Amino acid sequence: MFTMLKSTSKLSGEQFDKSLYQREQSKKFSFIGNIKRAILQLFGYKSANRKQKIITISVFILFAIIYSSISLVNHYYFRTAALDLGLYNNAIYNFANFSMPKYTLGTSGVEQPFLATHFSLITILYAPFYYIFGSYTLLIIQIFSILFAGYYIYVFTERERERKKKV
């Protein structure tokens, strides 16, 4: 299972070098090191130095924490807008429970099918996430969408900067 690392010695032939073996094994199973390498590979797109990578990752994580805490805490304390968020949350809830959602918030008071008034098939795809996140589903999807958009805008601007630097 483990490969033994050996060093040659003139006195006793081949002996097992424990310190070298332990160093190699700690490199293989370093969980923190693997996470660090993955994050640096994710955000370290051809940046000039390590300091810029760390600053970029720190700003991204800080924004993620602040933005998600504002959004989720406001929803927890009932400070989110009721009309749109409530309408789509109700629709996702009904799709998750295999029933057709109804639009009941119109000014006329007539009950209409949700897809007739707000045709959006993506809400059907969000339905499985409702079992995991509950009423926070749309907020979490919004948070991830904003974060990924910010990351790819960063990647685009870095590529453009590198391209202009070459010209």
WORAWO-V727355 format. One record per residue. N is the residue number from 0. PSI is psi in whole degrees, 0 to 359 (none if undefined). Layout:
# WORAWO-V727355
n = <N N>
psi = <PSI PSI>
This chain:
# WORAWO-V727355
n = <0 1 2 3 4 5 6 7 8 9 10 11 12 13 14 15 16 17 18 19 20 21 22 23 24 25 26 27 28 29 30 31 32 33 34 35 36 37 38 39 40 41 42 43 44 45 46 47 48 49 50 51 52 53 54 55 56 57 58 59 60 61 62 63 64 65 66 67 68 69 70 71 72 73 74 75 76 77 78 79 80 81 82 83 84 85 86 87 88 89 90 91 92 93 94 95 96 97 98 99 100 101 102 103 104 105 106 107 108 109 110 111 112 113 114 115 116 117 118 119 120 121 122 123 124 125 126 127 128 129 130 131 132 133 134 135 136 137 138 139 140 141 142 143 144 145 146 147 148 149 150 151 152 153 154 155 156 157 158 159 160 161 162 163 164 165 166>
psi = <307 140 132 130 127 148 146 141 139 334 311 23 219 129 156 121 102 319 319 319 317 321 318 318 323 330 320 321 20 102 315 319 321 319 317 316 320 317 317 325 324 313 353 40 99 39 160 321 175 325 320 323 315 320 318 314 318 316 318 313 319 314 319 317 313 312 317 324 321 313 312 323 319 321 322 322 21 39 20 154 133 324 295 311 318 320 311 326 319 319 316 320 314 320 322 331 17 43 156 127 151 146 111 7 12 160 336 341 3 135 125 156 141 316 343 329 323 81 106 101 344 335 332 323 336 347 318 331 341 329 333 310 349 225 353 1 307 326 319 320 321 317 311 324 315 317 315 324 317 318 315 335 321 314 318 315 325 317 318 321 317 321 318 332 325 331 none>
